[in-house]
């Protein structure tokens, strides 16, 4: 989550408070049309999409870019994901990184409540979902992570607490010595956020943008995980190889 689409406002949508800090938590809306289940919050942003006939398929382009972290970190022991959404990334990591322990952090209890609709795995010794604030989670992580994935969005914007310099500094501290962070940005005004990530990680970042309005940022701690000449073009080439490796075919255009 998310990718942007253009569609009318969903009827019956309203914000719902889920926090004592006066932060509005949006009620997820789930629709099923043409064999595609969609999660959104009643705005022009798709949080997640799943093919009913192939629940593990990575439907949206940016999720494929994020999961291409395997080229840089093929066998992570500890993965953390901030933002569950419809579970596309959680399901992929659970299936394709069986040697990893995955912790998913989702602040919205209503999103967690629809996990069964999207076929999110049951909790086990190597998979858990906790209802918590992602910013507070990285400030006091239970352990250090090899890969930290951040894919969070409210009704129509990135959560402010997940955009600050302090947040990205703490993300770096939450990583193992050669850890990797992957951040999805679906926001036109993200240059300041990218600058903060760059500062936190000493300039060791890669970017990849797609036609759906998403920019995925890779940043590493410690030794550089990619060749010095790596750029957006070569990163896109890695994504194409990732798609061929897993037989993904073309990504869907966000709709719903």
C-alpha angles and dihedrals in degrees: 000000000000135000123156126245135168115241140126121281112273113251117245096022118147137159117252127200114238100162139065087221090073093249112148112235113203122229109238117237117209121198132179118204130157093350093307121114113205132194119201141144099234096273135101091276126093111216096191143341130203132188109230091213094049110026094176094054115117098231101178123065098228092057089059091051091050093048090052085083084100089082089064101030108025098168111030116177097199125033126179124191122194108201122034102196109159091339100249093137094038092052093047094051091046092052102037100037102047092158091060132088110225126203117188119197118199123169097195113078090194090061091051089050092064095050093110091057088061096041096246109176123257117257117271139159089285100038131051139156120208126190103228146119110276093215091054091045095058091043089062107018118184089228140344119283132221091204127023115190120194119192109152133147137158124209094300111349148036114275107260093223089060094052104058130108089241091055094053092044088056092046088058091049090051091059129090117248093276096029129149132216123200118192129187115211119190099173130102094219098056101122092100091049091051090049090054092050090048091052094047092051100040095249094302097134140124127200134205125180128191138198092258092069098260127130117193118203124202118194129172136204120219119353115027109261097203136046115280091242093055112127139161093283094053090043090055088051088055090052090053090051089049090053092049092046092055097035093239101150119194121348120241122252108242110260139149 
